[in-house]
Amino acid sequence: MQNSKNSTIITILFLLLIFPSLVYFYVTRGYNNFINLEIVGGESHKIDNFSLVNQYNQIVNNDSLRGSIYVANFFFTNCPNICPVMTKNMSYLQSNLKVYPNIKFVSYTVDPVNDTPERFLEYIEEMRRKNVNIDLKNWDFLTGEKDDIYKLAMSYFANAKEDSIAPGGFLHSEYFILIDKEGQIRSGKDKFDNTIGAYDGTNEIHMKNLIDDVKVLMAEYKKPKKD
């Protein structure tokens, strides 16, 4: 009888003290070690070479981003509908991933004629006045030649073009794209085991999924490489 009572106490203590720690380890570390993200577009597909300028009129190119995991999107500062939401959600990502090194964020304009480096700085201050925190240490707003940006968007599998009937005169994807250290597009899967491909930059649930997938991708680089 005493042994049975002791076993019950031990079981209860295990459930209360040990089991939660095991679950936490599995969710935050162990789970990440058992999965890899999908490579979108195949092993050979990488983001095209580019050379653009950021909000400080500094050149940003593939070499600037190589070796870093980053999240990219396409927007324009005078966008009347989804762009402020996308910028706010990119800020949310940046805030939630700030403890991790070598994570970068890139926002390409689809309206480079109006979106100059000076206009970017104005837009950033406008968003900050709306309580959207933007840390420019690892977030670049990029502009350049229109044709170069529109061609570059195709390698992200994103839309970017002028459209007279679209709000603000430009059509662009609302998606955030996750890029690995080699310049490949990466993606998790949905609950039906379908590759997501890209993450809806206006959707809160997608943002949480993207944060999880960034962590999975980081864990992937920590795994021992196979010979």
N, C-alpha and C positions, 0 to 999 in steps of 0.2 A: 504493500500500500504506500509505504514511504517512498519507494523507488519510483512508483507511478507519479506521485506528487512532485518529486524532484524533476522528473522528465518533463512534466507539464510546465514547471517553472522555467526550465532551460529553454523549452520551445517558445514560451512567451517572450523571454528575454531576447532570443534570437530574432523573433519577428519584430520586436520593438527597437533593438539596437543594431543588429548586424544586417538584416535583410534590406532596410532602407539604403544603407551604404552601398550594398551590392547593386541595387537598382540604379542608384545615382551613378556609380561607376560605369554601368552598362550604357546608360543613356548618354552620359557626357563624354565618355572615352571609349569604352569597349565597343559600343555600336559603331562608332566611326571607324574602328579598326577592321571591321568586317565587310565594309562596302566601299565601292568606288563610284564616283559620278560618271555619267555617260559623257562620251566625247561627241559633240554635235557636229555633223558634217563629215565625220570620218577622221582617221588618224592624220591624213595628209592636209586637212583643211586648217588654215591658220588665218588670223587677221592680216589683211593686206598691209604692206609697208605704207607709212604716212609720215608727214612732217607738218605740224600745225603750230599755232601759237596759243598760249594760255592768257589768263587774265592779267598777267604781269608782262605780257609781250615776250615771254620766254618760249623757245622752241621746245616742243614735246613731240617725241617720235617713238617708234617701236623700241629703240634702245632705252628710252626713259622708263618704259614699262616692263621690259623683259626682266624676268626674275622676281616679279611681283604678281600676286593674285589681285585682280581688280574687277570692279563692276562698272559697266558703261551704259549710257543711255543717250538718246537723241531728243533735243528739245529746242525751243527758242524763247528769248526773254520776253517777247511781246505776245506770247501764246495766251489766248483768252480763257482757256478751259483747263486742260489736264496738266500742263507743265508745272504750275506752282505746287500741285499735289505731288507730282513726281519729285520735284526738288525737296519738298518736305520729307518724303519717304526715303530719298537718298540720304538726307540728313539723319533720319532715324537709323538707317543702316550704319552710317559712319559712327554714330554715338554708341551703338550696341557692339560694334566691332573695334572700338578704339584701343582695347587692351591688347590687340593682336598686331604684331609687327608686319610690315611689308604689305599691308592691305591698302589699295588705292582706289580712287573713284574718279571717273572721267565722264564729263557731260559735253557732247558734241552739239554745236548749234546747227540747225538746218537753215538758218537765215544769216549767213556770214556777212552779207552786205551791211546789215544793221547791227549785228552782234559783234562789235569790236571789243578789244580788251577793256577799253574804258567803259563800254556799256555793260560788260560782265560785272565790273566792280560796282556799278550803280545797282544792277540787279541783285547782287549779293547783299548790298546794304538794304535794299527794299525788303528782301526776304528776312533779313535779321530783325528788321523793325516789326516783322510779323511773327517774331519769336521762333524763327527757323534758324537753328545754329548751323553755320557752315564753317568748317575748319579747313582753311586753304593749305595746310601743311601737306595734305595727301589727297586733295581734290582739285582737279584741273578742269576749267571750262575752256573748251578749245574752239578756235575759229580758223578760217583759212579760205582757200579757193572753193567755191561752191561745188564745182564738178568733182574736185578731189574728195570732198566730204560725202557727196552723194554716192560716189563709187565705193568709198570706204564702207559706207553703211551696208552695201550689198554683202560684204564679207562677214558682217555681223548678222546677216539674214534679217536686216531691219529695213523699214521703209523710211525714205527721206527724199522729199521732192516738193517743188512748188505745186500748188493746187489752188486755183482761184476760188473754188467753191468750199474749200476746207476752212475751218475757223482760223482766222489770222493769215490765211493765204498759203499755209504750208501743211503738208501731210507728213506725219512721222509716227513711228511705232511708239506705243506706250510702254514697251518692255524694257526691263533691265537685263543685261547680258553678263553672265559670269565668265571671266577669262582666266585661264591658269597661267603659270609662270612661263610656259612655252608658247603662249599666244593662241591656244586652242579654246573653243567655246565648250563650257562644261555645264552639265545639268543633272539635277536629281530626277526622281520619278514621282508621279502622282499616286494616289491610293489604288489606282487600277493598274499600276506597274507600267504606265506609259511615260516616255521621256517628256519632261516638261518643255525643254528647249530654251525657253526664256521665261522671265518672271514679270507678271503684270505690275508695273510700277505705280499703279493706282490702288492696288489691292493689299490690305493689311495682312491678310493670311499669307499671301505670296511673299511679302517682305519677311515674315517670320520663317517661312520655308527657305528663303534665300540665305538668311543668317545661319540656319542649320547647315545648309549645303556648303557655305563658305568654310564652316568648321570641319565638315567632312573632307573637303578638299585639302585643308591644311593638314589634317591627320594623314591623308594619303601620302603627302610628301615626307612624313615622319616614318613611314613604314620602311623596313629594310628592303632594298632593291634586289630583285631576283637576278641571278647571274645569267 
